[in-house]
Amino acid sequence: MSSLCALNLILSCYTLLIFLCLFILSSPEKVCPRDKSRVVAKVVREKMFPVFNELGLQLTPSCLFSPERNIYAVQEDHKVEESSSRWTCNFCGKSFISEFFLDRHFENRHPESLQTGDVVCLADVCDVFRCDIISGAAQPDYWDIALCLESDMQELLSQCQTLVEECIPPGLSKNETEALKGHMESSVCSFLTCSKYWDRPFEEDSNPHMALYVVLTTMTIFGIMIYNFVFYNYFFSDLGDSYDPTPRHKYRMKKYKKMPASADSHKLLTQPARHRGQTMDGHPP
């Protein structure tokens, strides 16, 4: 009977583990990496959108980079970065110490804010946009550069040009189309060569307070180390010759009191010098 109960318990735990794994794998964050999608969205926002806004154009509905098709667009628009260590949710007003925890908050508390319908995951085009390189997650070594093949780069370049052509609105003149296409390709597609693949289209925004944080952290660590060293050597170290575990109050000096001179001592002091160093029989000691 006990073995049967143990078997049922094991089967129940195994079933629960399977459902938990399926739930984790089915979450949008696992299907579509948010951090990589954010990299693609930033490149599009800073390198492509200004050209369309300058010409007064709109992206075509079929364009992969249209904000209406980005699954995380609404959630990303509801982020408020007050400082490097304070990120606020614009849905409910809660604040978090980093963007990572705010992303987890969106996933757990506001899953309904994900866009639905004809949505896309921008992380699917990370090979073309070089997400790991732009984010700094990948650094080239000698073999990455030496073994680069232009044929592989040409395949990625063709994919990039196709994505760009899908975003160009119809009704433009040939010159406008070529100018718009050329600018978009130079912003993204021009890096898909062996000579420029590891370059970044822009530098990541530096945190102005990061240097201050580093200096303060370093000074705090050194201060704690010095304090512990001095404290230990003063109270616990027994390596020095002057170490004495006896409490100091036992070694207080007593006040000197002058003793009155006795008759014998007075007689000894008044004897001649030749008698002081002799014994009773007249010989030196």
C-alpha positions in Angstrom: 0.0 0.0 0.0 2.8 2.4 0.9 4.6 1.7 -2.4 1.4 2.5 -4.3 1.1 5.8 -2.5 4.7 6.6 -3.3 4.2 5.8 -6.9 1.1 8.1 -7.1 3.1 10.9 -5.5 5.9 10.5 -8.0 3.5 10.5 -10.9 1.8 13.6 -9.6 5.1 15.5 -9.2 6.2 14.5 -12.6 2.9 15.7 -14.2 3.2 19.0 -12.3 6.7 19.4 -13.6 5.6 18.9 -17.2 2.9 21.5 -16.9 5.3 23.9 -15.3 7.8 23.5 -18.1 5.1 23.9 -20.8 3.9 27.1 -19.0 7.4 28.5 -19.0 8.1 27.7 -22.6 4.8 29.1 -23.7 5.4 32.5 -22.1 6.0 35.4 -24.6 9.4 36.2 -23.0 10.7 32.7 -23.9 9.2 32.6 -27.4 10.3 36.2 -28.2 13.4 37.5 -26.3 12.5 41.0 -25.1 16.1 42.2 -24.9 16.9 41.4 -28.5 13.6 42.8 -29.7 14.5 46.0 -27.9 17.8 46.3 -29.8 16.1 46.0 -33.2 13.5 48.5 -32.1 16.1 51.0 -31.1 18.0 50.8 -34.4 14.8 51.3 -36.3 13.7 54.2 -34.1 17.0 56.0 -34.3 18.1 55.2 -37.8 15.0 54.7 -39.9 12.1 56.7 -38.4 13.9 60.1 -38.6 14.0 59.7 -42.4 10.3 58.9 -42.7 9.4 61.7 -40.3 11.5 64.2 -42.3 9.8 63.3 -45.5 6.4 63.1 -43.9 6.0 59.4 -44.8 4.4 56.5 -43.0 5.5 52.9 -42.9 3.5 50.5 -44.9 1.2 48.1 -42.9 3.3 45.2 -44.2 6.5 46.6 -42.9 8.0 44.4 -40.3 9.2 47.5 -38.3 5.8 49.1 -37.9 5.1 49.9 -34.2 1.7 48.4 -34.5 3.2 45.0 -35.3 5.8 44.9 -32.5 4.4 42.6 -29.8 6.1 44.6 -27.0 5.4 48.1 -28.4 2.7 49.0 -25.8 4.7 47.8 -22.8 7.9 49.5 -24.0 6.0 52.8 -24.3 4.8 52.5 -20.7 8.3 52.4 -19.3 9.6 55.4 -17.4 13.3 55.6 -16.7 13.7 58.1 -13.9 17.3 57.1 -13.2 19.6 54.2 -13.8 18.3 52.5 -10.6 14.6 53.5 -10.9 12.3 52.2 -13.6 8.6 52.9 -13.2 5.6 51.1 -14.7 3.2 53.6 -16.3 0.3 51.2 -16.0 0.2 51.0 -12.2 3.0 53.3 -10.9 5.2 50.7 -9.3 8.9 51.3 -9.5 11.8 48.9 -9.8 15.6 49.0 -9.4 16.3 47.9 -13.0 14.7 47.4 -16.4 15.0 43.6 -15.9 12.6 43.5 -13.0 10.2 45.9 -14.8 10.1 43.4 -17.7 9.2 40.6 -15.2 6.5 42.9 -13.8 5.0 43.4 -17.2 5.1 39.6 -17.8 3.4 38.8 -14.5 1.0 41.7 -13.9 0.2 43.2 -17.3 0.2 40.3 -19.8 -2.9 41.7 -21.4 -0.9 44.7 -22.7 0.9 42.6 -25.2 -0.2 43.4 -28.7 -2.2 40.7 -30.5 -3.2 40.1 -34.1 -0.7 40.4 -36.9 2.2 40.9 -34.5 5.9 40.0 -35.1 8.9 39.4 -32.9 11.6 41.8 -33.9 14.2 39.4 -32.4 13.6 37.1 -35.4 15.7 39.5 -37.5 18.6 39.7 -35.1 20.9 38.0 -37.6 20.4 40.9 -39.9 20.5 43.6 -37.2 23.4 42.0 -35.3 21.7 42.3 -31.9 24.5 40.6 -30.0 27.1 42.9 -31.4 25.2 46.1 -30.8 24.3 45.1 -27.3 27.9 44.1 -26.5 27.0 40.5 -25.8 29.4 39.3 -28.4 33.0 40.4 -29.0 35.0 39.3 -32.0 38.2 37.3 -31.7 40.8 36.5 -34.3 39.0 33.5 -35.8 35.7 35.3 -36.1 37.3 37.9 -38.3 39.6 35.5 -40.2 36.9 33.0 -41.0 34.3 35.5 -42.2 32.9 34.6 -45.6 31.5 37.2 -47.9 29.0 34.7 -49.3 27.4 34.4 -45.9 27.3 38.2 -45.6 25.7 38.4 -49.1 22.8 36.2 -47.9 22.2 38.4 -44.9 22.5 41.5 -47.1 19.8 40.2 -49.4 17.5 39.6 -46.5 18.1 43.1 -45.2 17.3 44.7 -48.6 14.1 42.7 -48.8 13.0 44.0 -45.4 13.8 47.6 -46.4 11.8 47.3 -49.7 8.7 46.1 -47.8 8.7 49.3 -45.7 8.9 51.8 -48.6 5.4 53.3 -49.2 4.0 53.2 -52.8 3.4 56.3 -54.8 6.9 57.8 -54.5 8.9 58.9 -57.5 11.9 56.9 -58.6 14.3 59.4 -57.1 12.5 59.5 -53.8 12.3 55.7 -53.6 16.0 55.3 -54.4 17.0 58.0 -51.9 14.9 56.5 -49.1 16.0 53.0 -49.9 19.7 54.1 -50.0 19.5 55.8 -46.6 17.8 52.8 -44.9 20.3 50.4 -46.4 23.2 52.5 -45.3 21.9 52.7 -41.8 21.5 48.9 -41.4 22.4 46.8 -44.4 25.8 48.4 -45.0 27.2 46.7 -41.9 26.7 43.3 -43.4 30.2 42.9 -44.8 33.2 41.1 -43.3 35.0 44.4 -42.9 32.1 46.2 -41.0 30.2 43.4 -39.4 31.6 44.0 -36.0 31.1 47.8 -36.0 28.3 49.4 -34.1 25.9 51.9 -35.8 25.9 53.9 -32.6 27.4 53.8 -29.2 25.3 52.8 -26.3 24.1 55.6 -24.1 26.5 56.0 -21.2 25.2 56.5 -17.7 26.5 59.8 -16.3 26.3 58.5 -12.8 28.1 55.2 -13.4 31.6 56.7 -12.8 30.4 58.1 -9.4 28.9 54.8 -8.4 32.2 53.0 -9.3 34.3 55.5 -7.3 32.0 55.4 -4.2 31.8 51.6 -4.3 35.6 51.3 -4.6 36.2 53.7 -1.7 33.6 51.9 0.5 35.3 48.5 -0.1 38.7 49.9 0.7 37.4 51.7 3.8 35.9 48.4 5.1 39.1 46.5 4.4 41.3 49.1 6.2 38.8 49.3 9.1 38.8 45.5 9.6 42.6 45.3 9.3 43.1 48.0 12.0 40.3 46.6 14.2 41.7 43.1 14.1 45.3 44.1 14.7 44.4 46.3 17.6 42.1 43.9 19.5 43.0 40.4 18.4 46.5 40.3 17.0 49.1 38.5 19.3 52.0 38.7 16.8 53.7 41.7 18.3 56.1 41.7 21.3 54.0 44.3 23.1 50.9 42.1 23.2 49.8 41.4 26.8 46.4 39.9 27.5 46.4 41.0 31.1 44.0 43.9 31.8 45.8 47.2 32.0 44.2 48.2 35.3 46.4 45.7 37.2 49.5 47.6 36.1 48.6 51.0 37.5 51.5 52.7 39.2 51.1 53.3 42.9 51.9 56.7 44.4 55.3 56.8 46.0 55.2 57.3 49.8 58.4 58.4 51.6 59.1 56.1 54.5 60.5 57.5 57.7 64.2 56.7 58.3 64.8 54.2 61.1 67.7 54.5 63.6 69.6 51.5 62.1 69.5 53.0 58.6 70.6 56.4 60.0 73.5 54.7 61.8 74.5 52.8 58.6 74.5 56.0 56.6 76.7 57.8 59.1 79.4 55.0 59.2 82.7 55.6 57.4 82.9 54.2 53.9 85.6 51.7 54.9 83.2 50.0 57.3 80.2 49.8 55.0 81.5 47.1 52.7 82.8 44.7 55.5 81.2 41.9 57.3 81.0 41.6 61.0 84.4 39.8 61.2 86.2 42.6 59.2 86.5 40.9 55.9 84.9 42.0 52.7 81.7 40.0 51.7 
